[in-house]
Amino acid sequence: MSSTEPAGPALHVPVLLDRVTELLALPLSAPGAVLVDCTLGLAGHSLALLGAHPQVRLIGLDRDPDARAEATARIAAAGHADRATVVPAVFDELPDVLDRLGVAEVQGVLFDLGVSSLQLDRPTRGFSYSADAPLDMRMDPSGPRTAADVVNTYSRTELARVLRVYGEERFAARIAAAIERERTREPFTGTGRLAEVVRAAIPAATRRTGGHPAKRTFQALRIEVNDELGALTRALPAAIDALAVGGRVVVITFHSLEDRIVKQTLAAEATDRTPPEMPVPMPEHAPVLRLVTRGGEAPGEDEVAVNPRAASARVRAAERIRRAA
């Protein structure tokens, strides 16, 4: 936890904080620099960056009203309220947010993907399989679809697809069949019963390794409920477009599906697109980005020891080197 972050009711240890701070140090040192934190959460990264760069203006996006309230309180307690604008929005709404605020370009964009500490640590939100709670999983509690809706109304084939694609669950078909069988007896309403049905559907030998048997299923349902991969696919190109020359986008992912989208999107913009039949590179097809990280960088052993949730995290960053033609 950053020394600039005031204590709050929820324990929050920002992942890869030192590396994120280092990656954004250069662009945020520019006069009048604007940082967009697309996943504000409890504002751990943003507080450290506001403290390190007294001239930076923060625009923080989050769909979760609990997170926005807590982040706003923390930012105010740290004395940065006059430099921060907290916006209720999903990160794929970035272009509209910047347009409403009259911001033409920004120097830094940060994504810290996945579920936040606040959401995990409040069982009533239904993200965790460790305590029985309503089967919800909406990052925005006013959202139209809950995990219970998915579990109780999707066909067995569609459920298996969600679990296989978003959870990378090799027993997706077995789990979907078990869910279909159990929901005919009684619809699912809580996380506890679902976790137990998933556990029973997975072979005993497999259950003995790899953590909680329901982990992948809960991940898949959360991604489906919140359209996380769709939002990322739309948001990342918009974030790149919003960058000033010299600005950087930094993305922290927690599973391979997210990381693959980030890797491919950044790599595409860092590649010369001159048609192969042309004899020389054409300036209008030159790369827009320069990759700053070498692949997806992982946290060190010391950080994982302090914060086990960081174990699967990877960070990628890129810098805008020219305006698009």
Sequence and secondary structure as in RCSB ss.txt:
>XXXX:A:sequence
MSSTEPAGPALHVPVLLDRVTELLALPLSAPGAVLVDCTLGLAGHSLALLGAHPQVRLIGLDRDPDARAEATARI
AAAGHADRATVVPAVFDELPDVLDRLGVAEVQGVLFDLGVSSLQLDRPTRGFSYSADAPLDMRMDPSGPRTAADV
VNTYSRTELARVLRVYGEERFAARIAAAIERERTREPFTGTGRLAEVVRAAIPAATRRTGGHPAKRTFQALRIEV
NDELGALTRALPAAIDALAVGGRVVVITFHSLEDRIVKQTLAAEATDRTPPEMPVPMPEHAPVLRLVTRGGEAPG
EDEVAVNPRAASARVRAAERIRRAA
>XXXX:A:secstr
  TTS   SS    TTHHHHHHHHHHHHTSTT EEEETT TT HHHHHHHHH TT EEEEEES HHHHHHHHHHH
HHTT GGGEEEEE  GGGHHHHHHHHT   EEEEEEE S  HHHHH GGGS  SSS  BS   SSTT S  HHHH
HHHS HHHHHHHHHHHS  TTHHHHHHHHHHHHHHS   BHHHHHHHHHHHS HHHHTSSS TTHHHHHHHHHHH
HTHHHHHHHHHHHHHHHEEEEEEEEEEESSHHHHHHHHHHHHHHTS    TTSSS  GGGS SEEE SSSSB   
HHHHHH GGGTT EEEEEEE S   
